[in-house]
Amino acid sequence: MKNRLGITPQVAIAGLVVIVALGADAGFAFATVHDSASCVELVRAAVSKEVAANSSPAKHLFRDRKQTPQGSQTRLYVETLDAMAAMTIAYNDRPLSVQDLQGEEGRLAGLAGNAEQLRRKHLQEQENAERTLRIVKALPDAFLYQYDGEETESASAGDPGRHLVRLKFTPNPAYHPPTHAEEVLIGMGGFLVIDPVACRIARIDGTLFKEVSFGWGILGHLDKGGRFLVEQRDVGNGCWEVSRMSLNFTGKILLFKSLAIKSDEVFSDFRPVPDGTTFAQGVEMLKMEEVKLAQNRGAETVSSGSKSH
């Protein structure tokens, strides 16, 4: 999985926990993953493909709706050669005003015209991706896996639903985190759900069963009971992307500042972006997409008005 969403320093540890999901290729039969050795081999295959997929040139334009206790925010994202471009299009499912939309376009134009700021944004995204990749690579060794049954993915248009294997994971007492980034793994347990045919991770559901410190315990900690859920699906042409991410964490930063993260995000409407798309070109795509959405809303309003008479 590519780390396509920005992570602030304050919630970096949560990001490291959350974005561990996803990758793979081999094609395991259900019967071969009932013992613990086969379970971990399936996870190794998934991680191997995830590492390879991390460098995939495939990019997408997509929509993200994020719900928090304060309300919802809907944004359009586009992955580009330079960095991720994002435009807010609605708050609490109400479209932005013309003035606010112009502000979004001005912000993006300023970023596109500032090479140094764009370079820093790209560097931050790379650093986040590298931290995430370290976590992903640790998955086979950091946990013990146990076969926990089978389930069927919810059917969608043109897809009858995939058969999935569910693995329960608990910390491996023999695992010693090589860096502080991986230390969070020793406090987690949960479930990993894998498509054994595509050999991709469809879902990871993890809970902190004890308090987890980060930054040598000086920067802060995450409280026991924190939970994350990440789901991934095939969005076309064999490309898998995160389709849902749910976080619920509390803790402390710098020993005294409270940390509370509660959100549920749904990512949808994935469409491929041409190779070599620049940030400036991506911004234009976002603007065109917003215009299309506005036109569709207008057409729906007219149709609804006609039916009411």
N, C-alpha and C positions, 0 to 999 in steps of 0.2 A: 504494500500500500504506500502510495506517495503521500508525504505530509503536506497536504495542500492548504491547510488552515493555519493561520498565524497563531502562535502561542506566546502569551506574555510571560516575562520572567516570573511573575507572581504565581502563575499556575503551571509553570513548566513541569513540575513534578507530576501533576495530574495528567498533563499531556503525555508524559512518558508512560504513565500507566495505561492511559486510554488507547493510544494509537498503536498498541502492540499488534493489533489484528492484521494478519491477513496475507495469504499467498499460497502457492503449491503446484504439482503435476506428477502424476504417476498412474493413478487408477487402481485403488485398492478395493478388493472385494470385501463385503461386510464381514464375512466369516474369518478374514485374516486379521482383524483388529480386536479380537476378544481378549488376547493376552497382553500384559503390560509392555512386553518387548515390541510387539507389533504396533501398539498404540504410539509409542515414542518414535518408531520409524515413520509412521504416517505423519507425525508432527514434524519430523526432520525433513521429510519430502516437501511438506507445506512451506516450511521456513526457507528451504532451498529455492523454491520457486518465487517466494516473496522477495528474497534478496535479488533475484534476477529481474523480477517485475519492477523493482524500485528504479531501475535504470531504463525502463521502457520509454520510448519517445511519445507514446500515445497521450494525447491531451484532450480535455473535454470542457465544454461549457455546461453549467448545471445550475440548479436552483437549491437554495438552502433556507429552510424555515426553522428558526431557533426559538423555542419556548422557554421562558424563565419565569420565576415568580413575579417579575416586574412587567411581563407582557411578552409579545412575540415580535420578532424581526425577520423579515424576508429579504434575502440578498441573492443577486446573480453573481456567479463566479466564472472566470475563464482562466484556464491554465495557459501560460504563454512561455515563449522561449526565455524571456527576461525574468518574469516573476508572476505571481498570482494577481489578477486584477479582480476587484469586487465592487459591486454597486448595490447599495441599499435601495429597495423599491417599495417597501411597505413596513408599517409599524402596526401591530395588532390587526393585521390583515386589511388595513386601509392604505391605499396607495399614497405615496408621498405627494405633497403639494408641488405645484410647478416651481415655486421658489426653492424648496428643499431639494428637488430633483436637480435643479440647476447647480445647487451647491455641491451635490455629489459629482456631477459632471466636471465642475471646476476643480474639485479635489483630484480627480483622476487625471485631468489634463495637466495639472501642476506636477503630479508624480511622473507622468509620461515625459514631461519636459525637463525633469531634474535627474540627470544621469547618475549623480552621486547618491541621491536618495534611493533611486531604483537599484543601484548596486548594493546598498546596505540592506535593502529589503530582500534581494535575492540571496545575499550571504546569510541572513537570518533564517530564511527558509531552508537553505542547505544545512545549516547547523542543526536545526530542528529535525530534519530528515535523518541526519547522521546519528543523532541521539536515539531516535526512534528505531533505526536499524540495529543499533547495539542491543536494544531490548528484544527485538524480534529474533536476533541470532541466539539470544540466551534461552529462548523458550524451551527447546528440547532438553536442556540440562538443568534448568532452574526448577522444573516441576516433575512430579511423578504423575503418570496418566493411567486412568482406569476406564475401560469400556463401560458406558452407562446407558446403552440403548440406541435406538434408531428413531428418527422422526422424518416427516415429510414437509418440505418447504411449502409455504402458501402458494397456491397456483396463481399465475398472472396471465395476461393476454399472450397467447402463443406459447405458453410454458405450463405444462400440467403440474409442475411442482417436482423438485428434485428430492431424491432419497438422501438423507444425511445421517452421519454417525456422530453421536454425542460422547465426548470424553470428559470425565471428571478430573480436575487437576488439583494437586496439593503441593506445597513446597517440598523440594528435595533436600533433605537434611545434609546431604553430601555436597551440596552446591555452595560455592564461595564466590560472591559477586566480585568480578575483577575490577570494577570501578564503582563509584557512588551512584551512578545512574541506574545500575542493576539492583541496588539494595532494596528497592521497593518490592521486587519480586518475592522476597522471602516472607513478606507479610500478606500474600494474596492466595486465595483459593477460588475455585469456581468451575466453569464449564467451557469447553471448546467444542464447537460444532463444525464438522468438516464434511464437505461434499467429496466422497471417496472416488468419484469418477473423474471430476475435474481436478480433484485433489486441491481444493481451495477451502480456506476457512470461511464459513458462512456466518459464524457468530462467536463472540467471546463475551462471557458474562462473569465478571470477577468481583470479589468482595474482600475488603481488608479485614482480616480476623484479628488484627492487633494494630496498635499505633505504629506508624511508619515515619521515621525521621528522614529529613533530607538536608543536604548541606552540612554534614557532620553534626546534625542536631542543632546547629546554631541558627540556621535560616528558618527552621520551623519543622512542623510535622503534619501528617494527615491522621485524623482520628480513626479509631477502630469502627468498623461498620460502613465505611465509605464504599460506594458501589459504582461500577461502570458497566455499560453494555454497548458493544459495537457490533453492527451487522453489516455484511458486505454481500453484494450480488453481482452477477454478470450483467453489464450494461450494454453488451453487444460486441461482436467480433472478438469474443474471448477476453475482453477487458473487464476486470472486476474492480468495483469502486465501493467505498463506504456508502451505505444507504441510510443508516441511522446511527446516532451516537447519543447515549444518555449518561449523564454524570450526576452524582450526588455525593459530595465530599464536604467535610468540615475539618478545621484544623487551625493552626497558628502559623504566622509568618513573622520572622524576626522575634520570636518568643512571645510577643505581646499583641500583635495585630491579628484579629480573627480572620479566618479564611472560610468562605462558604460558597460552594459551587453547586448549583442545581440547574440543570438544563436538559432539554431534549431536542435534538436536531434531526430533521429528516431531509435527506438529499435526494433530489429527483430530476427528471427531465434531462438526462445526460445526452449530450450530442458531441460527436467528434469535432475537433478543431484541426484545421490544416497544419501540417508540419511547418515549422519555421515561423509561426505566428508571433509577431512582436507584441510588446506590451501596448503600444499605441494602437495596433490593429485590434488587439483584444478589447481595448476600451471602446472602439467603434462597434465591435460586435455586441457589447453590453448595451450600448445606446440603442442599436437597432432592435435588440431583443426587447428592451423596455417599451419601445414604440409599438411593437407587435402585440405585446401584452395589453397595452393601453387600448389599442384598436379592438382587440378581442373583448375587453371589458365593455367597451362602448357598444359593440355589436350585441353582446349578451343583454345589455340594459335595454336596447331598442327592442330586441326580440321578446324580452320579458314584459315590456310595456305594451307591445302589440297583443300579446296573449291575454292581458288583463282586461282588454276592451271587448 
